Amino acid sequence: MRRCRDWHTVTGQAGFVTVAALVLLRVGVLALVLCPGAFGLHLLVDGAEYGSWLYGN
């Protein structure tokens, strides 16, 4: 498999696809990790009582 640092060695269309696919895969995995965490944090803060430190008072 090719790495992002191999971008300058890409000569054909298939090489571009192998590098781009790995980049998109890594971005997708990062999104799968961060988005549920951010959504859960939103629900936690949204459910906090008024005046609590979590509410932001």
C-alpha positions in Angstrom: 0.0 0.0 0.0 1.1 3.5 -0.7 1.5 6.2 1.9 0.7 9.9 1.8 4.4 10.7 1.5 4.5 8.7 -1.7 2.2 11.3 -3.4 5.1 12.8 -5.4 5.9 9.3 -6.9 2.4 8.7 -8.3 2.7 8.4 -12.1 -0.6 7.0 -13.2 -4.3 7.1 -12.4 -4.2 3.9 -10.3 -1.4 5.3 -8.1 -3.6 8.3 -7.3 -6.5 6.1 -6.4 -4.4 4.0 -4.0 -3.1 7.1 -2.2 -6.4 9.0 -2.2 -8.3 5.9 -0.9 -6.0 5.6 2.1 -6.3 9.2 2.9 -10.1 9.0 2.7 -10.1 5.9 4.8 -8.1 7.6 7.6 -10.4 10.7 7.5 -13.5 8.4 7.7 -12.1 6.5 10.7 -11.3 9.8 12.4 -14.8 11.0 11.7 -16.3 7.8 13.1 -14.3 8.3 16.3 -14.9 12.1 16.8 -18.5 12.5 15.7 -20.1 10.2 18.2 -18.0 11.6 21.0 -19.0 15.2 20.1 -22.7 14.1 19.9 -22.5 12.4 23.3 -20.9 15.5 24.8 -23.6 17.7 23.3 -26.3 15.5 24.9 -24.5 15.6 28.2 -24.2 19.4 28.2 -27.7 19.8 26.9 -29.1 17.7 29.8 -27.2 19.6 32.5 -29.2 21.5 35.0 -29.2 25.3 35.0 -26.5 26.6 37.3 -24.3 23.6 37.2 -20.6 23.9 36.2 -21.4 21.8 33.1 -24.1 24.2 32.0 -21.5 26.9 31.8 -22.6 29.2 34.5 
